[in-house]
Amino acid sequence: MRSGIHPEYHKVIYLDTSTSDEWVGYSTIIGDERKMVEGEELPVVRLDISAKSHPFWTGQARTVDAEGRIDRFKRRYNRKS
């Protein structure tokens, strides 16, 4: 492998925003937010969906609407029952 072309691989803390679960892993992503974990300051990587919140793994249907798309769709195509 050529040296100097690969991104740095380091510890991060993943945060599932839909369930508030956290775990430490490794990634090349660097987040702006940082959090202390076991005496070590780690960058936080926020996830909308992970294995802990994905409907396939949990067996529960869940609507994740971080940007308001569902509400906007309902307003635009509001149909009377």
FISE-661881 format. One record per residue: residue number from 1; x, y, z of N, C-alpha, C in turn. Coordinates in steps of 0.05 Angstrom, whole numbers, plus 5000, padded with zeros to 4 digits. Example, Ala and Ser with C-alpha at 12.3 -4.5 7.8 and 13.67 -1.06 7.14 Angstrom:
<rec k="1" n_px="5264" n_py="4886" n_pz="5156" ca_px="5246" ca_py="4910" ca_pz="5156" c_px="5264" c_py="4934" c_pz="5156"/>
<rec k="2" n_px="5257" n_py="4955" n_pz="5142" ca_px="5273" ca_py="4979" ca_pz="5143" c_px="5258" c_py="5001" c_pz="5157"/>
// end
This chain:
<rec k="1" n_px="5017" n_py="4976" n_pz="5000" ca_px="5000" ca_py="5000" ca_pz="5000" c_px="5018" c_py="5025" c_pz="5000"/>
<rec k="2" n_px="5008" n_py="5045" n_pz="4986" ca_px="5022" ca_py="5070" ca_pz="4986" c_px="5018" c_py="5085" c_pz="5012"/>
<rec k="3" n_px="5038" n_py="5097" n_pz="5023" ca_px="5035" ca_py="5112" ca_pz="5048" c_px="5025" c_py="5140" c_pz="5042"/>
<rec k="4" n_px="5009" n_py="5151" n_pz="5062" ca_px="5000" ca_py="5178" ca_pz="5060" c_px="4974" c_py="5183" c_pz="5045"/>
<rec k="5" n_px="4962" n_py="5162" n_pz="5033" ca_px="4937" ca_py="5166" ca_pz="5018" c_px="4912" c_py="5156" c_pz="5033"/>
<rec k="6" n_px="4916" n_py="5142" n_pz="5055" ca_px="4893" ca_py="5131" ca_pz="5069" c_px="4885" c_py="5149" c_pz="5092"/>
<rec k="7" n_px="4859" n_py="5152" n_pz="5097" ca_px="4850" ca_py="5168" ca_pz="5120" c_px="4857" c_py="5156" c_pz="5147"/>
<rec k="8" n_px="4859" n_py="5172" n_pz="5167" ca_px="4866" ca_py="5163" ca_pz="5194" c_px="4842" c_py="5147" c_pz="5206"/>
<rec k="9" n_px="4847" n_py="5124" n_pz="5218" ca_px="4828" ca_py="5107" ca_pz="5229" c_px="4830" c_py="5109" c_pz="5260"/>
<rec k="10" n_px="4808" n_py="5118" n_pz="5273" ca_px="4810" ca_py="5123" ca_pz="5302" c_px="4785" c_py="5116" c_pz="5316"/>
<rec k="11" n_px="4785" n_py="5116" n_pz="5343" ca_px="4762" ca_py="5110" ca_pz="5359" c_px="4742" c_py="5133" c_pz="5358"/>
<rec k="12" n_px="4716" n_py="5125" n_pz="5357" ca_px="4694" ca_py="5145" ca_pz="5358" c_px="4672" c_py="5133" c_pz="5375"/>
<rec k="13" n_px="4653" n_py="5150" n_pz="5383" ca_px="4630" ca_py="5140" ca_pz="5397" c_px="4606" c_py="5144" c_pz="5379"/>
<rec k="14" n_px="4592" n_py="5123" n_pz="5373" ca_px="4568" ca_py="5124" ca_pz="5356" c_px="4544" c_py="5130" c_pz="5373"/>
<rec k="15" n_px="4526" n_py="5147" n_pz="5364" ca_px="4502" ca_py="5154" ca_pz="5379" c_px="4478" c_py="5151" c_pz="5360"/>
<rec k="16" n_px="4460" n_py="5131" n_pz="5367" ca_px="4436" ca_py="5127" ca_pz="5351" c_px="4416" c_py="5147" c_pz="5361"/>
<rec k="17" n_px="4409" n_py="5167" n_pz="5345" ca_px="4391" ca_py="5189" ca_pz="5354" c_px="4363" c_py="5180" c_pz="5358"/>
<rec k="18" n_px="4354" n_py="5158" n_pz="5346" ca_px="4326" ca_py="5149" ca_pz="5350" c_px="4322" c_py="5134" c_pz="5376"/>
<rec k="19" n_px="4343" n_py="5120" n_pz="5386" ca_px="4341" ca_py="5105" ca_pz="5411" c_px="4359" c_py="5115" c_pz="5433"/>
<rec k="20" n_px="4377" n_py="5133" n_pz="5427" ca_px="4396" ca_py="5144" ca_pz="5446" c_px="4416" c_py="5124" c_pz="5456"/>
<rec k="21" n_px="4420" n_py="5102" n_pz="5441" ca_px="4441" ca_py="5082" ca_pz="5448" c_px="4468" c_py="5093" c_pz="5439"/>
<rec k="22" n_px="4488" n_py="5086" n_pz="5454" ca_px="4516" ca_py="5094" ca_pz="5448" c_px="4534" c_py="5070" c_pz="5449"/>
<rec k="23" n_px="4554" n_py="5070" n_pz="5432" ca_px="4575" ca_py="5049" ca_pz="5433" c_px="4600" c_py="5060" c_pz="5420"/>
<rec k="24" n_px="4623" n_py="5049" n_pz="5429" ca_px="4649" ca_py="5057" ca_pz="5419" c_px="4657" c_py="5039" c_pz="5396"/>
<rec k="25" n_px="4667" n_py="5051" n_pz="5375" ca_px="4676" ca_py="5036" ca_pz="5352" c_px="4699" c_py="5051" c_pz="5338"/>
<rec k="26" n_px="4706" n_py="5043" n_pz="5315" ca_px="4727" ca_py="5056" ca_pz="5299" c_px="4716" c_py="5066" c_pz="5273"/>
<rec k="27" n_px="4727" n_py="5088" n_pz="5264" ca_px="4717" ca_py="5100" ca_pz="5239" c_px="4738" c_py="5120" c_pz="5228"/>
<rec k="28" n_px="4735" n_py="5127" n_pz="5203" ca_px="4751" ca_py="5148" ca_pz="5191" c_px="4737" c_py="5175" c_pz="5193"/>
<rec k="29" n_px="4711" n_py="5175" n_pz="5201" ca_px="4695" ca_py="5199" ca_pz="5204" c_px="4704" c_py="5214" c_pz="5229"/>
<rec k="30" n_px="4706" n_py="5240" n_pz="5226" ca_px="4712" ca_py="5257" ca_pz="5249" c_px="4689" c_py="5276" c_pz="5254"/>
<rec k="31" n_px="4676" n_py="5274" n_pz="5277" ca_px="4654" ca_py="5292" ca_pz="5283" c_px="4664" c_py="5317" c_pz="5297"/>
<rec k="32" n_px="4648" n_py="5338" n_pz="5296" ca_px="4655" ca_py="5363" ca_pz="5310" c_px="4650" c_py="5361" c_pz="5340"/>
<rec k="33" n_px="4629" n_py="5346" n_pz="5347" ca_px="4622" ca_py="5342" ca_pz="5375" c_px="4640" c_py="5322" c_pz="5388"/>
<rec k="34" n_px="4647" n_py="5326" n_pz="5414" ca_px="4664" ca_py="5307" ca_pz="5428" c_px="4651" c_py="5300" c_pz="5455"/>
<rec k="35" n_px="4658" n_py="5276" n_pz="5465" ca_px="4647" ca_py="5266" ca_pz="5490" c_px="4668" c_py="5250" c_pz="5505"/>
<rec k="36" n_px="4668" n_py="5253" n_pz="5531" ca_px="4687" ca_py="5237" ca_pz="5548" c_px="4676" c_py="5209" c_pz="5553"/>
<rec k="37" n_px="4691" n_py="5189" n_pz="5547" ca_px="4684" ca_py="5161" ca_pz="5551" c_px="4708" c_py="5147" c_pz="5564"/>
<rec k="38" n_px="4704" n_py="5137" n_pz="5588" ca_px="4725" ca_py="5123" ca_pz="5603" c_px="4752" c_py="5139" c_pz="5603"/>
<rec k="39" n_px="4750" n_py="5165" n_pz="5608" ca_px="4774" ca_py="5182" ca_pz="5611" c_px="4786" c_py="5190" c_pz="5584"/>
<rec k="40" n_px="4773" n_py="5184" n_pz="5562" ca_px="4784" ca_py="5190" ca_pz="5536" c_px="4763" c_py="5207" c_pz="5521"/>
<rec k="41" n_px="4772" n_py="5229" n_pz="5509" ca_px="4754" ca_py="5246" ca_pz="5494" c_px="4752" c_py="5236" c_pz="5465"/>
<rec k="42" n_px="4728" n_py="5228" n_pz="5457" ca_px="4723" ca_py="5216" ca_pz="5430" c_px="4704" c_py="5233" c_pz="5414"/>
<rec k="43" n_px="4708" n_py="5233" n_pz="5387" ca_px="4688" ca_py="5247" ca_pz="5370" c_px="4662" c_py="5231" c_pz="5369"/>
<rec k="44" n_px="4640" n_py="5246" n_pz="5367" ca_px="4613" ca_py="5233" ca_pz="5367" c_px="4604" c_py="5232" c_pz="5338"/>
<rec k="45" n_px="4595" n_py="5208" n_pz="5329" ca_px="4583" ca_py="5204" ca_pz="5303" c_px="4554" c_py="5198" c_pz="5307"/>
<rec k="46" n_px="4536" n_py="5216" n_pz="5298" ca_px="4507" ca_py="5212" ca_pz="5302" c_px="4496" c_py="5196" c_pz="5278"/>
<rec k="47" n_px="4479" n_py="5176" n_pz="5285" ca_px="4466" ca_py="5159" ca_pz="5266" c_px="4436" c_py="5162" c_pz="5268"/>
<rec k="48" n_px="4422" n_py="5163" n_pz="5245" ca_px="4393" ca_py="5163" ca_pz="5246" c_px="4382" c_py="5135" c_pz="5252"/>
<rec k="49" n_px="4394" n_py="5115" n_pz="5239" ca_px="4385" ca_py="5087" ca_pz="5242" c_px="4410" c_py="5069" c_pz="5246"/>
<rec k="50" n_px="4408" n_py="5051" n_pz="5265" ca_px="4429" ca_py="5031" ca_pz="5269" c_px="4415" c_py="5004" c_pz="5271"/>
<rec k="51" n_px="4431" n_py="4983" n_pz="5277" ca_px="4419" ca_py="4956" ca_pz="5281" c_px="4401" c_py="4956" c_pz="5305"/>
<rec k="52" n_px="4405" n_py="4974" n_pz="5324" ca_px="4388" ca_py="4975" ca_pz="5348" c_px="4361" c_py="4988" c_pz="5343"/>
<rec k="53" n_px="4358" n_py="5003" n_pz="5321" ca_px="4333" ca_py="5016" ca_pz="5315" c_px="4321" c_py="5009" c_pz="5288"/>
<rec k="54" n_px="4335" n_py="4993" n_pz="5272" ca_px="4325" ca_py="4986" ca_pz="5246" c_px="4302" c_py="4966" c_pz="5248"/>
<rec k="55" n_px="4280" n_py="4971" n_pz="5233" ca_px="4257" ca_py="4953" ca_pz="5235" c_px="4263" c_py="4924" c_pz="5229"/>
<rec k="56" n_px="4281" n_py="4918" n_pz="5212" ca_px="4288" ca_py="4891" ca_pz="5205" c_px="4299" c_py="4876" c_pz="5230"/>
<rec k="57" n_px="4315" n_py="4889" n_pz="5245" ca_px="4328" ca_py="4876" ca_pz="5269" c_px="4310" c_py="4878" c_pz="5293"/>
<rec k="58" n_px="4294" n_py="4898" n_pz="5296" ca_px="4277" ca_py="4901" ca_pz="5320" c_px="4250" c_py="4888" c_pz="5317"/>
<rec k="59" n_px="4240" n_py="4884" n_pz="5292" ca_px="4214" ca_py="4873" ca_pz="5287" c_px="4192" c_py="4892" c_pz="5291"/>
<rec k="60" n_px="4198" n_py="4918" n_pz="5294" ca_px="4178" ca_py="4939" ca_pz="5298" c_px="4181" c_py="4959" c_pz="5276"/>
<rec k="61" n_px="4158" n_py="4968" n_pz="5266" ca_px="4158" ca_py="4989" ca_pz="5246" c_px="4162" c_py="5016" c_pz="5261"/>
<rec k="62" n_px="4179" n_py="5033" n_pz="5251" ca_px="4184" ca_py="5059" ca_pz="5263" c_px="4188" c_py="5079" c_pz="5242"/>
<rec k="63" n_px="4176" n_py="5103" n_pz="5245" ca_px="4179" ca_py="5124" ca_pz="5226" c_px="4200" c_py="5144" c_pz="5236"/>
<rec k="64" n_px="4221" n_py="5147" n_pz="5221" ca_px="4242" ca_py="5166" ca_pz="5228" c_px="4240" c_py="5189" c_pz="5209"/>
<rec k="65" n_px="4233" n_py="5212" n_pz="5219" ca_px="4229" ca_py="5235" ca_pz="5201" c_px="4246" c_py="5259" c_pz="5212"/>
<rec k="66" n_px="4271" n_py="5258" n_pz="5206" ca_px="4289" ca_py="5279" ca_pz="5217" c_px="4286" c_py="5306" c_pz="5203"/>
<rec k="67" n_px="4276" n_py="5306" n_pz="5178" ca_px="4275" ca_py="5331" ca_pz="5163" c_px="4246" c_py="5340" c_pz="5158"/>
<rec k="68" n_px="4226" n_py="5327" n_pz="5170" ca_px="4199" ca_py="5336" ca_pz="5167" c_px="4186" c_py="5329" c_pz="5141"/>
<rec k="69" n_px="4196" n_py="5310" n_pz="5127" ca_px="4186" ca_py="5303" ca_pz="5100" c_px="4158" c_py="5291" c_pz="5102"/>
<rec k="70" n_px="4152" n_py="5275" n_pz="5123" ca_px="4126" ca_py="5263" ca_pz="5125" c_px="4104" c_py="5284" c_pz="5130"/>
<rec k="71" n_px="4110" n_py="5303" n_pz="5148" ca_px="4090" ca_py="5324" ca_pz="5153" c_px="4086" c_py="5341" c_pz="5128"/>
<rec k="72" n_px="4107" n_py="5347" n_pz="5114" ca_px="4104" ca_py="5363" ca_pz="5089" c_px="4088" c_py="5348" c_pz="5069"/>
<rec k="73" n_px="4092" n_py="5321" n_pz="5066" ca_px="4076" ca_py="5305" ca_pz="5048" c_px="4047" c_py="5305" c_pz="5055"/>
<rec k="74" n_px="4041" n_py="5302" n_pz="5081" ca_px="4013" ca_py="5302" ca_pz="5091" c_px="4000" c_py="5328" c_pz="5086"/>
<rec k="75" n_px="4014" n_py="5350" n_pz="5090" ca_px="4002" ca_py="5377" ca_pz="5084" c_px="3996" c_py="5380" c_pz="5055"/>
<rec k="76" n_px="4015" n_py="5372" n_pz="5038" ca_px="4012" ca_py="5375" ca_pz="5009" c_px="3990" c_py="5358" c_pz="4998"/>
<rec k="77" n_px="3988" n_py="5333" n_pz="5006" ca_px="3968" ca_py="5315" ca_pz="4995" c_px="3947" c_py="5307" c_pz="5015"/>
<rec k="78" n_px="3937" n_py="5327" n_pz="5030" ca_px="3918" ca_py="5322" ca_pz="5051" c_px="3892" c_py="5314" c_pz="5037"/>
<rec k="79" n_px="3883" n_py="5289" n_pz="5044" ca_px="3858" ca_py="5279" ca_pz="5033" c_px="3839" c_py="5274" c_pz="5056"/>
<rec k="80" n_px="3814" n_py="5281" n_pz="5051" ca_px="3794" ca_py="5277" ca_pz="5072" c_px="3784" c_py="5248" c_pz="5071"/>
<rec k="81" n_px="3781" n_py="5236" n_pz="5094" ca_px="3772" ca_py="5208" ca_pz="5096" c_px="3743" c_py="5205" c_pz="5090"/>
// end
